Amino acid sequence: MQVSTKKFVRRFPVWITAFVAAAGLVAGASAFGVRPASLSAAQATPASTNSTPAPKKGTTTFRVQRLVVNVPVTVLDKRGAPVIDLPQKDFEVFEDGKRQPIAYFRQEPLPPLRIGLVLDTSNSMRMQMDYERNAATEFVYNILEGENTNNQIFLETFDESSSILQTFTSDPDVLDRKIRALKAGGGKAMYDAIYGACQNVMLPLGNPETMRRLLVLVSDGLDVSSTHSLDEAVSMCHRAETSIYTIGNSLYGFSNPGDKYLDDLTEETGGWAFFPLEQEVGADLETGFLAHGQMNDDGSQNVGLGAKTGIYTAEKLEHLSDALENLGRQLNSQYSIGYTPTDQQLDGAYRRIRVVVRRKGVRARYKAGYFALPPATGTS
């Protein structure tokens, strides 16, 4: 908010460039969603037909601040395709149940992206590391090449603790070398990694007037080592105006309790959860199955045709490509809406947001709320 005055043998063509349009944060958002801009007393009132006389000596000019909240909104039809032809009159915004006046409405252009690529390198990911490394490498090359050279990515990994392996860079080769060297092992502190990424990297960016912020989390969603809770991680995301997009990497055919937590993270921060491996593939030998728990570390073993199986490596990557291409379409088709809260107090309270789209057969995704805090920079 502001104070007004989505390379293997073949390359997946679309999914990464998609992230470029992700979170939809618009110019003017601050670390807490508030940017101080002001109106002079003359600007705050209707203009006179006569010229305004110069202030008399000894008079005081005062400024009026007006809080504006930024809300990126993704609208999808029943098939999951973006809906891109909605006018402003089809949207209504509510804060804590009260309808709010819309201050601005836009769909493009979108500012460059600041992304945290957060990879699970815990011991449970050992069988998935090839999948994870390949996905991450494809991601960075597509999002940092060509027209996307204004974007930047930082790389974070986590097991029993989290590490920033690379600060923000627009060089995909630098990231690729570090991603290819990743190995799995240790515990799993996912919430601490999210909390730290937002607090230590996103928040110090200051007022994101020309940038958008999001984390791309690749994990199975389980956490056994964090000192922070899910709620605390989400709260820090809210403060840093950072959305989370998750890529679930649990294998097909197995119930994974972590999927719920990935859903929760994205629901609360205005992102989206994708589970590209949950779709069953054919049991033909050409496609092949990869038995869960029987995979070599290099992902090369092709055994097991039982019902409880994972997906053969080539099929896994195809599903990943489809999921992320879908994500890309969504992120490139967002609406940026700003509204002026009727409650202008910066009292630190958390305020819930609800966006209603006046068209049948569509669904909207947006951030759940914000903290009414004054503008600030740095960690809290």
C-alpha positions as CSV (number, residue, x, y, z in Angstrom):
1,M,0.0,0.0,0.0
2,Q,1.1,3.6,-0.3
3,V,0.3,7.0,1.0
4,S,-0.8,8.9,-2.1
5,T,-0.2,13.2,-2.5
6,K,6.2,-17.2,-14.3
7,K,18.0,-25.4,-20.2
8,F,17.1,-28.8,-20.6
9,V,17.4,-30.7,-23.9
10,R,14.5,-28.6,-24.8
11,R,13.5,-25.4,-23.1
12,F,10.1,-24.8,-21.5
13,P,9.1,-21.7,-23.4
14,V,6.6,-19.8,-21.3
15,W,6.4,-20.7,-17.6
16,I,9.3,-18.6,-16.3
17,T,8.7,-15.5,-18.2
18,A,5.4,-15.7,-16.5
19,F,6.8,-14.9,-13.2
20,V,7.8,-11.6,-14.5
21,A,4.3,-10.5,-14.0
22,A,3.9,-12.1,-10.7
23,A,2.9,-10.4,-7.5
24,G,1.6,-7.4,-9.3
25,L,2.9,-4.9,-6.7
26,V,2.5,-1.5,-8.2
27,A,4.5,1.6,-8.1
28,G,4.2,3.3,-4.8
29,A,4.2,0.3,-2.3
30,S,6.5,0.5,0.6
31,A,8.1,-2.2,2.8
32,F,4.9,-2.1,4.7
33,G,2.7,-1.2,1.8
34,V,2.8,2.5,2.7
35,R,4.6,5.3,0.9
36,P,4.6,8.8,2.2
37,A,3.5,11.3,-0.4
38,S,1.6,14.3,0.4
39,L,-0.7,17.0,-0.9
40,S,-0.4,20.6,0.0
41,A,-3.4,22.4,1.4
42,A,-4.0,24.0,-2.0
43,Q,-3.8,20.6,-3.7
44,A,-6.1,19.0,-1.3
45,T,-9.0,21.3,-2.2
46,P,-10.7,22.1,-5.5
47,A,-8.8,24.5,-7.6
48,S,-10.1,28.1,-7.8
49,T,-10.7,29.9,-11.1
50,N,-8.5,32.7,-9.9
51,S,-4.8,32.4,-9.3
52,T,-3.8,31.5,-5.8
53,P,-2.1,34.4,-4.1
54,A,1.3,33.9,-2.5
55,P,1.1,33.0,1.2
56,K,1.6,35.9,3.5
57,K,4.8,36.2,5.4
58,G,4.7,34.1,8.6
59,T,2.0,31.7,7.4
60,T,2.5,28.0,7.6
61,T,2.0,25.5,4.7
62,F,0.7,22.1,5.8
63,R,0.4,18.8,4.0
64,V,-2.4,16.2,4.0
65,Q,-1.5,12.5,3.8
66,R,-3.8,10.0,2.3
67,L,-3.4,6.2,2.7
68,V,-3.7,4.1,-0.5
69,V,-3.6,0.3,-0.4
70,N,-2.2,-1.7,-3.4
71,V,-3.9,-5.0,-4.3
72,P,-2.7,-7.2,-7.2
73,V,-5.6,-9.4,-8.4
74,T,-5.6,-12.4,-10.7
75,V,-8.9,-13.5,-12.2
76,L,-9.4,-16.9,-13.7
77,D,-12.3,-18.7,-15.5
78,K,-13.5,-22.2,-14.8
79,R,-10.7,-23.7,-16.9
80,G,-8.0,-21.8,-15.1
81,A,-7.4,-19.4,-17.9
82,P,-6.8,-15.7,-17.1
83,V,-9.7,-13.3,-17.7
84,I,-8.2,-10.1,-19.0
85,D,-11.1,-8.0,-20.3
86,L,-12.6,-6.8,-17.0
87,P,-13.3,-3.1,-16.6
88,Q,-12.9,-1.3,-13.2
89,K,-16.7,-1.3,-12.7
90,D,-16.6,-5.1,-12.4
91,F,-14.5,-4.9,-9.2
92,E,-15.4,-4.1,-5.6
93,V,-13.0,-4.0,-2.8
94,F,-13.8,-4.5,0.9
95,E,-11.7,-3.9,4.0
96,D,-12.9,-5.5,7.2
97,G,-16.3,-5.9,5.6
98,K,-16.6,-2.3,4.5
99,R,-16.7,-1.3,0.8
100,Q,-13.8,0.9,-0.1
101,P,-13.4,3.6,-2.9
102,I,-11.0,2.5,-5.7
103,A,-8.3,5.1,-6.2
104,Y,-6.7,3.6,-9.4
105,F,-7.1,0.6,-11.7
106,R,-4.4,-0.7,-14.1
107,Q,-3.3,-3.9,-15.8
108,E,0.0,-2.8,-17.4
109,P,2.8,-1.9,-17.6
110,L,4.2,-3.9,-14.7
111,P,7.5,-3.0,-12.9
112,P,10.5,-5.3,-12.8
113,L,10.6,-8.2,-10.4
114,R,12.6,-9.0,-7.3
115,I,12.4,-12.7,-6.7
116,G,13.6,-14.9,-3.9
117,L,14.1,-18.5,-5.2
118,V,13.8,-20.6,-2.1
119,L,14.8,-24.3,-2.6
120,D,14.3,-27.2,-0.2
121,T,17.6,-29.1,0.2
122,S,16.6,-31.1,3.2
123,N,17.3,-34.9,3.4
124,S,13.8,-35.8,2.3
125,M,14.5,-34.0,-1.0
126,R,17.5,-36.3,-1.9
127,M,15.5,-38.2,-4.5
128,Q,14.1,-35.0,-5.9
129,M,17.3,-32.9,-6.3
130,D,17.7,-33.4,-10.0
131,Y,14.1,-32.3,-10.6
132,E,14.6,-29.3,-8.3
133,R,18.0,-28.2,-9.8
134,N,16.6,-28.5,-13.4
135,A,13.5,-26.6,-12.6
136,A,15.4,-23.8,-10.8
137,T,18.0,-23.5,-13.6
138,E,15.2,-23.2,-16.3
139,F,13.6,-20.6,-14.1
140,V,16.5,-18.3,-13.8
141,Y,17.5,-18.4,-17.4
142,N,14.0,-17.6,-18.6
143,I,13.4,-14.8,-16.1
144,L,16.7,-13.0,-16.6
145,E,17.1,-13.2,-20.4
146,G,16.0,-10.9,-23.2
147,E,13.3,-8.4,-22.2
148,N,13.5,-9.5,-18.6
149,T,17.0,-8.2,-17.9
150,N,15.7,-5.7,-15.4
151,N,14.6,-8.5,-13.1
152,Q,16.7,-9.8,-10.3
153,I,16.8,-13.0,-8.3
154,F,18.4,-14.1,-5.1
155,L,19.0,-17.8,-4.1
156,E,18.2,-19.2,-0.7
157,T,18.3,-22.9,0.4
158,F,17.1,-24.5,3.6
159,D,17.5,-27.7,5.5
160,E,17.8,-27.5,9.3
161,S,18.8,-23.8,8.7
162,S,18.6,-21.5,5.8
163,S,21.4,-19.9,3.7
164,I,21.5,-17.0,1.2
165,L,23.8,-18.5,-1.4
166,Q,23.5,-15.6,-3.8
167,T,22.2,-12.1,-3.3
168,F,20.2,-10.3,-5.9
169,T,21.7,-10.7,-9.4
170,S,20.5,-10.4,-13.0
171,D,23.2,-12.9,-14.2
172,P,21.7,-16.4,-14.8
173,D,25.1,-18.0,-15.2
174,V,26.0,-17.1,-11.6
175,L,22.8,-18.6,-10.3
176,D,23.1,-21.7,-12.5
177,R,26.6,-22.6,-11.1
178,K,25.3,-22.4,-7.5
179,I,22.1,-24.3,-8.2
180,R,24.0,-27.1,-10.0
181,A,26.2,-27.5,-6.9
182,L,23.3,-28.0,-4.5
183,K,23.2,-31.2,-2.4
184,A,20.5,-32.5,-0.1
185,G,20.9,-33.3,3.6
186,G,19.8,-32.2,7.0
187,G,16.5,-31.2,8.7
188,K,13.8,-28.9,7.3
189,A,13.2,-25.3,8.5
190,M,10.9,-23.9,5.8
191,Y,9.1,-21.3,7.9
192,D,12.4,-19.9,9.1
193,A,13.6,-19.6,5.5
194,I,10.5,-17.7,4.5
195,Y,10.7,-15.4,7.5
196,G,14.4,-14.7,7.0
197,A,14.0,-14.0,3.3
198,C,11.3,-11.5,3.9
199,Q,12.9,-9.8,6.9
200,N,16.5,-9.7,5.8
201,V,16.2,-9.4,2.0
202,M,12.8,-8.0,1.0
203,L,12.2,-5.6,3.8
204,P,15.5,-3.7,3.5
205,L,14.7,-3.0,-0.2
206,G,12.7,0.0,1.1
207,N,9.8,1.5,-0.9
208,P,9.2,-0.8,-3.9
209,E,8.0,2.1,-6.1
210,T,9.4,0.4,-9.2
211,M,9.6,-3.3,-8.3
212,R,7.4,-6.3,-7.4
213,R,8.3,-8.8,-4.7
214,L,7.7,-12.5,-4.5
215,L,9.2,-15.8,-3.2
216,V,9.1,-18.9,-5.4
217,L,9.2,-21.8,-3.0
218,V,10.0,-25.4,-4.3
219,S,9.3,-27.9,-1.5
220,D,7.0,-30.6,-0.2
221,G,5.7,-28.2,2.3
222,L,6.8,-30.0,5.5
223,D,8.6,-28.4,8.3
224,V,10.3,-30.0,11.3
225,S,13.0,-27.6,12.4
226,S,11.8,-24.0,12.4
227,T,11.7,-21.7,15.3
228,H,9.1,-19.6,13.6
229,S,5.5,-20.7,13.0
230,L,3.5,-20.6,9.8
231,D,1.6,-17.6,11.1
232,E,4.8,-15.7,11.9
233,A,6.2,-16.5,8.4
234,V,2.9,-15.2,6.8
235,S,2.9,-12.1,9.0
236,M,6.5,-11.2,7.9
237,C,5.4,-11.7,4.2
238,H,2.6,-9.2,4.8
239,R,5.0,-6.7,6.3
240,A,7.4,-7.1,3.4
241,E,4.6,-6.9,0.8
242,T,5.9,-10.2,-0.6
243,S,3.7,-12.9,-2.2
244,I,4.5,-16.6,-2.2
245,Y,4.2,-18.9,-5.2
246,T,4.8,-22.6,-4.3
247,I,5.8,-25.5,-6.5
248,G,5.0,-28.8,-4.7
249,N,7.4,-31.6,-5.5
250,S,6.0,-34.6,-3.7
251,L,5.6,-37.6,-6.0
252,Y,2.3,-38.8,-7.4
253,G,0.3,-41.5,-5.6
254,F,1.2,-40.5,-2.1
255,S,-0.7,-38.4,0.4
256,N,1.4,-35.4,1.4
257,P,0.3,-33.4,4.5
258,G,2.6,-30.6,3.4
259,D,0.3,-29.7,0.5
260,K,-2.1,-28.0,2.9
261,Y,0.7,-25.7,4.2
262,L,1.7,-24.8,0.7
263,D,-1.9,-23.9,0.0
264,D,-2.1,-21.8,3.2
265,L,1.1,-19.9,2.4
266,T,-0.2,-18.9,-1.0
267,E,-3.7,-18.2,0.1
268,E,-2.6,-15.8,2.8
269,T,-0.1,-13.9,0.7
270,G,-1.9,-13.6,-2.6
271,G,0.2,-16.2,-4.5
272,W,-0.7,-19.5,-5.9
273,A,0.1,-23.2,-5.2
274,F,1.0,-25.6,-8.0
275,F,1.3,-29.3,-7.7
276,P,2.7,-30.4,-11.1
277,L,3.3,-34.0,-10.0
278,E,-0.1,-34.9,-8.8
279,Q,-1.5,-35.9,-12.2
280,E,-1.3,-39.6,-12.9
281,V,0.5,-40.7,-16.1
282,G,-0.1,-43.8,-18.3
283,A,1.4,-47.2,-17.2
284,D,2.9,-47.8,-20.6
285,L,6.6,-48.8,-20.8
286,E,7.4,-45.9,-23.1
287,T,6.3,-43.4,-20.5
288,G,7.5,-45.4,-17.6
289,F,6.9,-45.1,-13.9
290,L,9.4,-44.3,-11.2
291,A,8.7,-46.2,-8.0
292,H,8.6,-43.9,-4.9
293,G,11.4,-44.8,-2.5
294,Q,13.3,-46.8,-5.2
295,M,14.8,-44.0,-7.2
296,N,18.6,-43.7,-7.6
297,D,20.0,-40.3,-6.5
298,D,20.5,-39.4,-10.1
299,G,16.8,-40.1,-10.9
300,S,17.7,-42.6,-13.6
301,Q,16.0,-45.8,-12.3
302,N,12.8,-46.7,-14.1
303,V,11.1,-49.4,-12.1
304,G,7.8,-50.2,-10.6
305,L,4.4,-50.2,-12.2
306,G,2.3,-50.4,-9.1
307,A,-0.5,-48.0,-8.2
308,K,1.6,-46.2,-5.6
309,T,4.3,-44.8,-7.8
310,G,5.9,-41.6,-8.8
311,I,6.5,-40.2,-12.2
312,Y,9.4,-41.0,-14.5
313,T,11.8,-38.2,-14.9
314,A,10.9,-37.0,-18.4
315,E,7.2,-37.1,-17.5
316,K,7.8,-35.1,-14.3
317,L,9.5,-32.3,-16.2
318,E,6.6,-32.2,-18.7
319,H,4.1,-31.8,-15.9
320,L,6.3,-29.1,-14.4
321,S,6.4,-27.2,-17.7
322,D,2.6,-27.3,-18.0
323,A,2.1,-26.1,-14.4
324,L,4.5,-23.2,-14.7
325,E,3.3,-22.1,-18.1
326,N,-0.1,-21.9,-16.5
327,L,1.3,-19.8,-13.7
328,G,3.0,-17.6,-16.2
329,R,-0.2,-16.8,-18.0
330,Q,-1.8,-15.9,-14.7
331,L,1.0,-13.6,-13.6
332,N,1.2,-11.8,-16.9
333,S,-2.6,-11.0,-16.7
334,Q,-3.0,-9.4,-13.3
335,Y,-4.9,-6.3,-12.4
336,S,-3.4,-3.7,-10.0
337,I,-6.0,-2.0,-7.9
338,G,-5.5,0.7,-5.4
339,Y,-8.1,1.8,-2.9
340,T,-8.3,4.5,-0.3
341,P,-9.3,3.1,3.1
342,T,-12.0,4.8,5.0
343,D,-10.0,4.2,8.1
344,Q,-6.9,6.3,7.7
345,Q,-5.3,5.5,11.1
346,L,-1.9,3.9,11.0
347,D,-2.5,2.0,14.2
348,G,-0.6,-1.2,13.3
349,A,-3.8,-3.3,13.1
350,Y,-4.1,-6.1,10.5
351,R,-6.9,-5.4,8.1
352,R,-8.6,-8.1,6.0
353,I,-9.2,-7.5,2.3
354,R,-11.9,-9.0,0.1
355,V,-12.2,-8.4,-3.7
356,V,-15.5,-9.2,-5.4
357,V,-15.6,-9.6,-9.2
358,R,-19.0,-8.9,-10.8
359,R,-18.8,-11.6,-13.5
360,K,-20.2,-15.1,-13.2
361,G,-18.0,-18.2,-13.6
362,V,-14.7,-16.5,-12.5
363,R,-12.6,-16.6,-9.3
364,A,-10.1,-14.1,-8.0
365,R,-6.9,-14.4,-6.1
366,Y,-5.4,-11.5,-4.1
367,K,-3.6,-10.7,-0.9
368,A,-5.6,-11.4,2.2
369,G,-4.8,-8.2,4.0
370,Y,-2.1,-5.7,5.3
371,F,-0.8,-4.1,8.4
372,A,-1.7,-0.5,8.8
373,L,1.9,0.6,9.7
374,P,3.7,3.9,9.0
375,P,6.4,3.9,6.3
376,A,9.7,2.3,7.3
377,T,12.8,0.6,6.0
378,G,15.1,-2.1,7.3
379,T,14.2,-5.1,9.5
380,S,11.9,-5.0,12.4
